[in-house]
Amino acid sequence: MAPAPPPASVTALLARARAGDDAALDSAFLAVYEELKRAARLQLRRSRDAVDTTVLVHEAYLKLGGAQLAASDRNHLLALSARAMRQVLVDHARHAKAQKRGSGEDALTLTANLGVEAAAVVDVLALEDLLGRLQRIDPRAAQIVELRYFGGYSEPEIADMLGISGSTLSRDWRKARAFLFAALSA
């Protein structure tokens, strides 16, 4: 695997992209492409979603809006990409749920035996709802969950991306997990 490009080169490419250089935006994404694919693979492995890794990365890229992208540096680009992957997966889960509801099949009840795909849809949609609630309470904790779950990043990577200490990240991560556990147990 090729070493990650220096953050300064990605930052310079993003600055050129904001100035209107479309080729620079493509180059910035190519510079972090393998890292985005790694994050997508981790996410898809956890969610058991039917979306392909490459499709997820490319749809996230499209969702970011190309020339209107406001990423200021490599870490910001990775964080925005994790959010876009989350949105793609949520959209996919909502579509799958709507298809299931409107496909003429029997309605699922709370006691129904959910298949793997149905459980993944419920998981992604439930997490999306909980993240929205956590966002209103503690935006940074919600961002940490988003980067861990949807981005697949480690605690040290997230601390670096957010510019916070490892102990602050650990404290926020514990708080976020406690919130999610309490909400899921209720």
Rosetta constraint file for C-alpha pairs under 8 A:
AtomPair CA 4 CA 31 HARMONIC 7.41 0.50
AtomPair CA 4 CA 32 HARMONIC 7.28 0.50
AtomPair CA 5 CA 9 HARMONIC 6.87 0.50
AtomPair CA 5 CA 10 HARMONIC 7.20 0.50
AtomPair CA 5 CA 31 HARMONIC 6.23 0.50
AtomPair CA 5 CA 32 HARMONIC 7.65 0.50
AtomPair CA 6 CA 10 HARMONIC 6.90 0.50
AtomPair CA 7 CA 11 HARMONIC 6.08 0.50
AtomPair CA 7 CA 73 HARMONIC 7.11 0.50
AtomPair CA 7 CA 74 HARMONIC 5.60 0.50
AtomPair CA 8 CA 12 HARMONIC 6.08 0.50
AtomPair CA 8 CA 73 HARMONIC 7.78 0.50
AtomPair CA 8 CA 74 HARMONIC 7.96 0.50
AtomPair CA 9 CA 13 HARMONIC 6.18 0.50
AtomPair CA 10 CA 14 HARMONIC 6.13 0.50
AtomPair CA 10 CA 28 HARMONIC 5.42 0.50
AtomPair CA 10 CA 31 HARMONIC 6.96 0.50
AtomPair CA 10 CA 73 HARMONIC 6.47 0.50
AtomPair CA 10 CA 74 HARMONIC 5.58 0.50
AtomPair CA 11 CA 15 HARMONIC 6.21 0.50
AtomPair CA 11 CA 72 HARMONIC 6.43 0.50
AtomPair CA 11 CA 73 HARMONIC 4.33 0.50
AtomPair CA 11 CA 74 HARMONIC 5.89 0.50
AtomPair CA 12 CA 16 HARMONIC 6.31 0.50
AtomPair CA 12 CA 73 HARMONIC 7.97 0.50
AtomPair CA 13 CA 17 HARMONIC 6.14 0.50
AtomPair CA 13 CA 24 HARMONIC 5.11 0.50
AtomPair CA 13 CA 25 HARMONIC 6.51 0.50
AtomPair CA 13 CA 27 HARMONIC 6.99 0.50
AtomPair CA 13 CA 28 HARMONIC 5.61 0.50
AtomPair CA 14 CA 18 HARMONIC 6.16 0.50
AtomPair CA 14 CA 24 HARMONIC 6.74 0.50
AtomPair CA 14 CA 25 HARMONIC 6.12 0.50
AtomPair CA 14 CA 28 HARMONIC 6.37 0.50
AtomPair CA 14 CA 71 HARMONIC 6.74 0.50
AtomPair CA 14 CA 72 HARMONIC 6.44 0.50
AtomPair CA 14 CA 73 HARMONIC 6.69 0.50
AtomPair CA 15 CA 19 HARMONIC 6.37 0.50
AtomPair CA 15 CA 72 HARMONIC 7.04 0.50
AtomPair CA 16 CA 20 HARMONIC 6.62 0.50
AtomPair CA 16 CA 21 HARMONIC 5.56 0.50
AtomPair CA 16 CA 24 HARMONIC 5.99 0.50
AtomPair CA 16 CA 25 HARMONIC 7.66 0.50
AtomPair CA 17 CA 21 HARMONIC 4.52 0.50
AtomPair CA 17 CA 22 HARMONIC 5.76 0.50
AtomPair CA 17 CA 23 HARMONIC 7.42 0.50
AtomPair CA 17 CA 24 HARMONIC 5.15 0.50
AtomPair CA 17 CA 25 HARMONIC 4.93 0.50
AtomPair CA 17 CA 67 HARMONIC 6.94 0.50
AtomPair CA 18 CA 67 HARMONIC 6.98 0.50
AtomPair CA 18 CA 68 HARMONIC 7.50 0.50
AtomPair CA 18 CA 69 HARMONIC 7.24 0.50
AtomPair CA 18 CA 70 HARMONIC 7.04 0.50
AtomPair CA 20 CA 67 HARMONIC 6.94 0.50
AtomPair CA 21 CA 25 HARMONIC 6.85 0.50
AtomPair CA 22 CA 26 HARMONIC 6.53 0.50
AtomPair CA 22 CA 66 HARMONIC 7.99 0.50
AtomPair CA 22 CA 67 HARMONIC 6.67 0.50
AtomPair CA 23 CA 27 HARMONIC 6.18 0.50
AtomPair CA 24 CA 28 HARMONIC 6.09 0.50
AtomPair CA 25 CA 29 HARMONIC 6.37 0.50
AtomPair CA 25 CA 66 HARMONIC 7.40 0.50
AtomPair CA 25 CA 67 HARMONIC 7.52 0.50
AtomPair CA 26 CA 30 HARMONIC 6.16 0.50
AtomPair CA 27 CA 31 HARMONIC 6.09 0.50
AtomPair CA 28 CA 32 HARMONIC 6.70 0.50
AtomPair CA 29 CA 33 HARMONIC 5.60 0.50
AtomPair CA 30 CA 34 HARMONIC 7.85 0.50
AtomPair CA 32 CA 36 HARMONIC 6.24 0.50
AtomPair CA 32 CA 74 HARMONIC 7.98 0.50
AtomPair CA 32 CA 78 HARMONIC 7.86 0.50
AtomPair CA 33 CA 37 HARMONIC 6.19 0.50
AtomPair CA 34 CA 38 HARMONIC 6.17 0.50
AtomPair CA 35 CA 39 HARMONIC 6.28 0.50
AtomPair CA 36 CA 40 HARMONIC 6.12 0.50
AtomPair CA 36 CA 57 HARMONIC 6.50 0.50
AtomPair CA 36 CA 78 HARMONIC 7.44 0.50
AtomPair CA 36 CA 81 HARMONIC 7.59 0.50
AtomPair CA 36 CA 151 HARMONIC 7.85 0.50
AtomPair CA 37 CA 41 HARMONIC 6.05 0.50
AtomPair CA 37 CA 53 HARMONIC 6.37 0.50
AtomPair CA 37 CA 54 HARMONIC 6.81 0.50
AtomPair CA 37 CA 57 HARMONIC 6.35 0.50
AtomPair CA 38 CA 42 HARMONIC 6.30 0.50
AtomPair CA 38 CA 152 HARMONIC 7.75 0.50
AtomPair CA 39 CA 43 HARMONIC 6.20 0.50
AtomPair CA 39 CA 82 HARMONIC 7.94 0.50
AtomPair CA 39 CA 150 HARMONIC 7.33 0.50
AtomPair CA 39 CA 151 HARMONIC 4.98 0.50
AtomPair CA 39 CA 152 HARMONIC 4.73 0.50
AtomPair CA 39 CA 153 HARMONIC 6.94 0.50
AtomPair CA 40 CA 44 HARMONIC 6.02 0.50
AtomPair CA 40 CA 53 HARMONIC 5.59 0.50
AtomPair CA 40 CA 56 HARMONIC 6.70 0.50
AtomPair CA 40 CA 57 HARMONIC 6.68 0.50
AtomPair CA 40 CA 85 HARMONIC 7.56 0.50
AtomPair CA 40 CA 150 HARMONIC 7.53 0.50
AtomPair CA 40 CA 151 HARMONIC 6.89 0.50
AtomPair CA 40 CA 152 HARMONIC 7.43 0.50
AtomPair CA 41 CA 45 HARMONIC 6.02 0.50
AtomPair CA 41 CA 53 HARMONIC 5.73 0.50
AtomPair CA 42 CA 46 HARMONIC 6.39 0.50
AtomPair CA 42 CA 151 HARMONIC 7.92 0.50
AtomPair CA 42 CA 152 HARMONIC 5.72 0.50
AtomPair CA 43 CA 47 HARMONIC 6.17 0.50
AtomPair CA 43 CA 149 HARMONIC 6.49 0.50
AtomPair CA 43 CA 150 HARMONIC 5.54 0.50
AtomPair CA 43 CA 151 HARMONIC 6.87 0.50
AtomPair CA 43 CA 152 HARMONIC 6.18 0.50
AtomPair CA 44 CA 48 HARMONIC 5.70 0.50
AtomPair CA 44 CA 49 HARMONIC 5.69 0.50
AtomPair CA 44 CA 50 HARMONIC 7.96 0.50
AtomPair CA 44 CA 51 HARMONIC 7.43 0.50
AtomPair CA 44 CA 53 HARMONIC 7.22 0.50
AtomPair CA 45 CA 49 HARMONIC 7.67 0.50
AtomPair CA 47 CA 120 HARMONIC 5.52 0.50
AtomPair CA 47 CA 123 HARMONIC 7.49 0.50
AtomPair CA 47 CA 124 HARMONIC 7.28 0.50
AtomPair CA 48 CA 116 HARMONIC 7.14 0.50
AtomPair CA 48 CA 117 HARMONIC 6.84 0.50
AtomPair CA 48 CA 120 HARMONIC 5.96 0.50
AtomPair CA 49 CA 117 HARMONIC 6.61 0.50
AtomPair CA 49 CA 120 HARMONIC 6.23 0.50
AtomPair CA 49 CA 121 HARMONIC 7.74 0.50
AtomPair CA 50 CA 117 HARMONIC 7.61 0.50
AtomPair CA 51 CA 55 HARMONIC 6.72 0.50
AtomPair CA 51 CA 56 HARMONIC 6.48 0.50
AtomPair CA 52 CA 56 HARMONIC 6.15 0.50
AtomPair CA 53 CA 57 HARMONIC 6.36 0.50
AtomPair CA 54 CA 58 HARMONIC 6.11 0.50
AtomPair CA 55 CA 59 HARMONIC 5.90 0.50
AtomPair CA 56 CA 60 HARMONIC 6.04 0.50
AtomPair CA 56 CA 85 HARMONIC 6.48 0.50
AtomPair CA 56 CA 88 HARMONIC 7.08 0.50
AtomPair CA 56 CA 89 HARMONIC 7.86 0.50
AtomPair CA 57 CA 61 HARMONIC 6.23 0.50
AtomPair CA 57 CA 85 HARMONIC 7.00 0.50
AtomPair CA 58 CA 62 HARMONIC 6.29 0.50
AtomPair CA 59 CA 63 HARMONIC 6.04 0.50
AtomPair CA 59 CA 85 HARMONIC 7.68 0.50
AtomPair CA 59 CA 88 HARMONIC 6.85 0.50
AtomPair CA 60 CA 64 HARMONIC 6.27 0.50
AtomPair CA 60 CA 81 HARMONIC 6.26 0.50
AtomPair CA 60 CA 84 HARMONIC 4.84 0.50
AtomPair CA 60 CA 85 HARMONIC 5.10 0.50
AtomPair CA 60 CA 87 HARMONIC 7.95 0.50
AtomPair CA 60 CA 88 HARMONIC 6.43 0.50
AtomPair CA 61 CA 65 HARMONIC 7.22 0.50
AtomPair CA 61 CA 66 HARMONIC 7.27 0.50
AtomPair CA 61 CA 81 HARMONIC 7.10 0.50
AtomPair CA 61 CA 84 HARMONIC 7.52 0.50
AtomPair CA 62 CA 66 HARMONIC 6.59 0.50
AtomPair CA 63 CA 84 HARMONIC 6.18 0.50
AtomPair CA 63 CA 88 HARMONIC 7.84 0.50
AtomPair CA 64 CA 68 HARMONIC 7.87 0.50
AtomPair CA 64 CA 69 HARMONIC 6.19 0.50
AtomPair CA 64 CA 80 HARMONIC 7.53 0.50
AtomPair CA 64 CA 81 HARMONIC 7.30 0.50
AtomPair CA 64 CA 84 HARMONIC 6.49 0.50
AtomPair CA 65 CA 69 HARMONIC 5.90 0.50
AtomPair CA 71 CA 76 HARMONIC 5.39 0.50
AtomPair CA 71 CA 77 HARMONIC 5.12 0.50
AtomPair CA 71 CA 80 HARMONIC 7.40 0.50
AtomPair CA 72 CA 76 HARMONIC 6.07 0.50
AtomPair CA 72 CA 77 HARMONIC 7.21 0.50
AtomPair CA 73 CA 77 HARMONIC 6.17 0.50
AtomPair CA 74 CA 78 HARMONIC 6.25 0.50
AtomPair CA 75 CA 79 HARMONIC 6.15 0.50
AtomPair CA 75 CA 160 HARMONIC 7.95 0.50
AtomPair CA 75 CA 161 HARMONIC 4.95 0.50
AtomPair CA 75 CA 162 HARMONIC 7.87 0.50
AtomPair CA 76 CA 80 HARMONIC 6.07 0.50
AtomPair CA 76 CA 161 HARMONIC 7.13 0.50
AtomPair CA 77 CA 81 HARMONIC 6.02 0.50
AtomPair CA 78 CA 82 HARMONIC 6.16 0.50
AtomPair CA 78 CA 151 HARMONIC 8.00 0.50
AtomPair CA 79 CA 83 HARMONIC 6.36 0.50
AtomPair CA 79 CA 147 HARMONIC 6.73 0.50
AtomPair CA 79 CA 151 HARMONIC 7.61 0.50
AtomPair CA 79 CA 161 HARMONIC 7.57 0.50
AtomPair CA 80 CA 84 HARMONIC 6.17 0.50
AtomPair CA 81 CA 85 HARMONIC 6.12 0.50
AtomPair CA 81 CA 151 HARMONIC 7.81 0.50
AtomPair CA 82 CA 86 HARMONIC 6.23 0.50
AtomPair CA 82 CA 146 HARMONIC 7.00 0.50
AtomPair CA 82 CA 147 HARMONIC 6.10 0.50
AtomPair CA 82 CA 150 HARMONIC 5.71 0.50
AtomPair CA 82 CA 151 HARMONIC 4.59 0.50
AtomPair CA 83 CA 87 HARMONIC 6.29 0.50
AtomPair CA 83 CA 146 HARMONIC 6.81 0.50
AtomPair CA 83 CA 147 HARMONIC 7.71 0.50
AtomPair CA 83 CA 150 HARMONIC 7.28 0.50
AtomPair CA 83 CA 151 HARMONIC 7.76 0.50
AtomPair CA 84 CA 88 HARMONIC 6.16 0.50
AtomPair CA 85 CA 89 HARMONIC 6.15 0.50
AtomPair CA 85 CA 150 HARMONIC 6.62 0.50
AtomPair CA 85 CA 151 HARMONIC 7.63 0.50
AtomPair CA 86 CA 90 HARMONIC 6.10 0.50
AtomPair CA 86 CA 146 HARMONIC 7.49 0.50
AtomPair CA 86 CA 150 HARMONIC 5.63 0.50
AtomPair CA 87 CA 91 HARMONIC 6.00 0.50
AtomPair CA 88 CA 92 HARMONIC 6.08 0.50
AtomPair CA 89 CA 93 HARMONIC 6.05 0.50
AtomPair CA 89 CA 124 HARMONIC 7.30 0.50
AtomPair CA 90 CA 94 HARMONIC 6.07 0.50
AtomPair CA 90 CA 124 HARMONIC 6.17 0.50
AtomPair CA 90 CA 125 HARMONIC 6.23 0.50
AtomPair CA 90 CA 128 HARMONIC 7.10 0.50
AtomPair CA 91 CA 95 HARMONIC 6.11 0.50
AtomPair CA 92 CA 96 HARMONIC 6.12 0.50
AtomPair CA 93 CA 97 HARMONIC 6.06 0.50
AtomPair CA 93 CA 120 HARMONIC 7.82 0.50
AtomPair CA 93 CA 121 HARMONIC 4.77 0.50
AtomPair CA 93 CA 122 HARMONIC 7.72 0.50
AtomPair CA 93 CA 124 HARMONIC 6.72 0.50
AtomPair CA 93 CA 125 HARMONIC 6.74 0.50
AtomPair CA 94 CA 98 HARMONIC 6.06 0.50
AtomPair CA 94 CA 121 HARMONIC 7.34 0.50
AtomPair CA 94 CA 125 HARMONIC 7.29 0.50
AtomPair CA 95 CA 99 HARMONIC 6.09 0.50
AtomPair CA 96 CA 100 HARMONIC 6.16 0.50
AtomPair CA 96 CA 121 HARMONIC 7.13 0.50
AtomPair CA 97 CA 101 HARMONIC 6.12 0.50
AtomPair CA 97 CA 118 HARMONIC 7.67 0.50
AtomPair CA 97 CA 121 HARMONIC 6.78 0.50
AtomPair CA 98 CA 102 HARMONIC 6.01 0.50
AtomPair CA 99 CA 103 HARMONIC 5.61 0.50
AtomPair CA 100 CA 104 HARMONIC 7.80 0.50
AtomPair CA 100 CA 105 HARMONIC 6.94 0.50
AtomPair CA 101 CA 105 HARMONIC 7.15 0.50
AtomPair CA 101 CA 107 HARMONIC 6.72 0.50
AtomPair CA 108 CA 112 HARMONIC 5.81 0.50
AtomPair CA 114 CA 118 HARMONIC 5.73 0.50
AtomPair CA 114 CA 119 HARMONIC 5.82 0.50
AtomPair CA 115 CA 119 HARMONIC 6.09 0.50
AtomPair CA 116 CA 120 HARMONIC 6.20 0.50
AtomPair CA 117 CA 121 HARMONIC 6.29 0.50
AtomPair CA 118 CA 122 HARMONIC 6.28 0.50
AtomPair CA 119 CA 123 HARMONIC 6.05 0.50
AtomPair CA 120 CA 124 HARMONIC 6.17 0.50
AtomPair CA 121 CA 125 HARMONIC 6.15 0.50
AtomPair CA 122 CA 126 HARMONIC 5.82 0.50
AtomPair CA 123 CA 127 HARMONIC 5.99 0.50
AtomPair CA 124 CA 128 HARMONIC 6.08 0.50
AtomPair CA 125 CA 129 HARMONIC 6.30 0.50
AtomPair CA 126 CA 130 HARMONIC 6.23 0.50
AtomPair CA 127 CA 131 HARMONIC 5.95 0.50
AtomPair CA 128 CA 132 HARMONIC 6.29 0.50
AtomPair CA 129 CA 133 HARMONIC 6.49 0.50
AtomPair CA 130 CA 134 HARMONIC 6.08 0.50
AtomPair CA 130 CA 180 HARMONIC 6.91 0.50
AtomPair CA 130 CA 183 HARMONIC 7.53 0.50
AtomPair CA 131 CA 135 HARMONIC 5.85 0.50
AtomPair CA 131 CA 142 HARMONIC 5.80 0.50
AtomPair CA 131 CA 145 HARMONIC 7.84 0.50
AtomPair CA 131 CA 146 HARMONIC 7.90 0.50
AtomPair CA 132 CA 136 HARMONIC 6.61 0.50
AtomPair CA 132 CA 142 HARMONIC 7.89 0.50
AtomPair CA 133 CA 137 HARMONIC 6.69 0.50
AtomPair CA 134 CA 138 HARMONIC 5.72 0.50
AtomPair CA 134 CA 139 HARMONIC 6.84 0.50
AtomPair CA 134 CA 141 HARMONIC 7.29 0.50
AtomPair CA 134 CA 142 HARMONIC 5.62 0.50
AtomPair CA 134 CA 176 HARMONIC 7.62 0.50
AtomPair CA 134 CA 179 HARMONIC 7.62 0.50
AtomPair CA 135 CA 139 HARMONIC 4.30 0.50
AtomPair CA 135 CA 140 HARMONIC 7.57 0.50
AtomPair CA 135 CA 141 HARMONIC 7.43 0.50
AtomPair CA 135 CA 142 HARMONIC 5.16 0.50
AtomPair CA 135 CA 143 HARMONIC 7.75 0.50
AtomPair CA 138 CA 142 HARMONIC 6.41 0.50
AtomPair CA 139 CA 143 HARMONIC 6.21 0.50
AtomPair CA 140 CA 144 HARMONIC 6.19 0.50
AtomPair CA 140 CA 172 HARMONIC 7.62 0.50
AtomPair CA 141 CA 145 HARMONIC 6.36 0.50
AtomPair CA 141 CA 172 HARMONIC 5.42 0.50
AtomPair CA 141 CA 173 HARMONIC 6.38 0.50
AtomPair CA 141 CA 175 HARMONIC 7.37 0.50
AtomPair CA 141 CA 176 HARMONIC 5.54 0.50
AtomPair CA 142 CA 146 HARMONIC 6.17 0.50
AtomPair CA 142 CA 176 HARMONIC 6.99 0.50
AtomPair CA 143 CA 147 HARMONIC 6.12 0.50
AtomPair CA 144 CA 148 HARMONIC 6.03 0.50
AtomPair CA 144 CA 158 HARMONIC 7.03 0.50
AtomPair CA 144 CA 169 HARMONIC 7.85 0.50
AtomPair CA 144 CA 172 HARMONIC 7.72 0.50
AtomPair CA 144 CA 173 HARMONIC 6.67 0.50
AtomPair CA 145 CA 149 HARMONIC 5.75 0.50
AtomPair CA 145 CA 150 HARMONIC 7.78 0.50
AtomPair CA 145 CA 173 HARMONIC 7.26 0.50
AtomPair CA 145 CA 176 HARMONIC 7.05 0.50
AtomPair CA 146 CA 150 HARMONIC 5.25 0.50
AtomPair CA 146 CA 151 HARMONIC 6.60 0.50
AtomPair CA 147 CA 151 HARMONIC 4.44 0.50
AtomPair CA 147 CA 152 HARMONIC 6.28 0.50
AtomPair CA 147 CA 153 HARMONIC 5.96 0.50
AtomPair CA 147 CA 158 HARMONIC 6.93 0.50
AtomPair CA 148 CA 152 HARMONIC 4.83 0.50
AtomPair CA 148 CA 153 HARMONIC 5.10 0.50
AtomPair CA 148 CA 154 HARMONIC 6.59 0.50
AtomPair CA 148 CA 155 HARMONIC 7.68 0.50
AtomPair CA 148 CA 158 HARMONIC 7.75 0.50
AtomPair CA 149 CA 153 HARMONIC 7.81 0.50
AtomPair CA 153 CA 157 HARMONIC 5.98 0.50
AtomPair CA 153 CA 158 HARMONIC 6.28 0.50
AtomPair CA 154 CA 158 HARMONIC 6.21 0.50
AtomPair CA 155 CA 159 HARMONIC 6.07 0.50
AtomPair CA 155 CA 166 HARMONIC 7.27 0.50
AtomPair CA 155 CA 169 HARMONIC 7.05 0.50
AtomPair CA 155 CA 170 HARMONIC 7.48 0.50
AtomPair CA 156 CA 160 HARMONIC 6.22 0.50
AtomPair CA 156 CA 166 HARMONIC 6.47 0.50
AtomPair CA 157 CA 161 HARMONIC 6.14 0.50
AtomPair CA 158 CA 162 HARMONIC 6.04 0.50
AtomPair CA 158 CA 169 HARMONIC 7.78 0.50
AtomPair CA 159 CA 163 HARMONIC 5.77 0.50
AtomPair CA 159 CA 164 HARMONIC 5.08 0.50
AtomPair CA 159 CA 165 HARMONIC 5.95 0.50
AtomPair CA 159 CA 166 HARMONIC 5.79 0.50
AtomPair CA 159 CA 169 HARMONIC 5.96 0.50
AtomPair CA 160 CA 164 HARMONIC 6.58 0.50
AtomPair CA 160 CA 165 HARMONIC 7.84 0.50
AtomPair CA 164 CA 168 HARMONIC 6.40 0.50
AtomPair CA 164 CA 169 HARMONIC 6.66 0.50
AtomPair CA 165 CA 169 HARMONIC 6.26 0.50
AtomPair CA 166 CA 170 HARMONIC 6.08 0.50
AtomPair CA 167 CA 171 HARMONIC 6.14 0.50
AtomPair CA 168 CA 172 HARMONIC 6.17 0.50
AtomPair CA 169 CA 173 HARMONIC 5.94 0.50
AtomPair CA 170 CA 174 HARMONIC 6.10 0.50
AtomPair CA 171 CA 175 HARMONIC 6.23 0.50
AtomPair CA 172 CA 176 HARMONIC 6.07 0.50
AtomPair CA 173 CA 177 HARMONIC 6.10 0.50
AtomPair CA 174 CA 178 HARMONIC 6.10 0.50
AtomPair CA 175 CA 179 HARMONIC 6.22 0.50
AtomPair CA 176 CA 180 HARMONIC 6.18 0.50
AtomPair CA 177 CA 181 HARMONIC 5.94 0.50
AtomPair CA 178 CA 182 HARMONIC 6.02 0.50
AtomPair CA 179 CA 183 HARMONIC 6.09 0.50
AtomPair CA 180 CA 184 HARMONIC 6.00 0.50
AtomPair CA 181 CA 185 HARMONIC 5.99 0.50
AtomPair CA 182 CA 186 HARMONIC 6.17 0.50
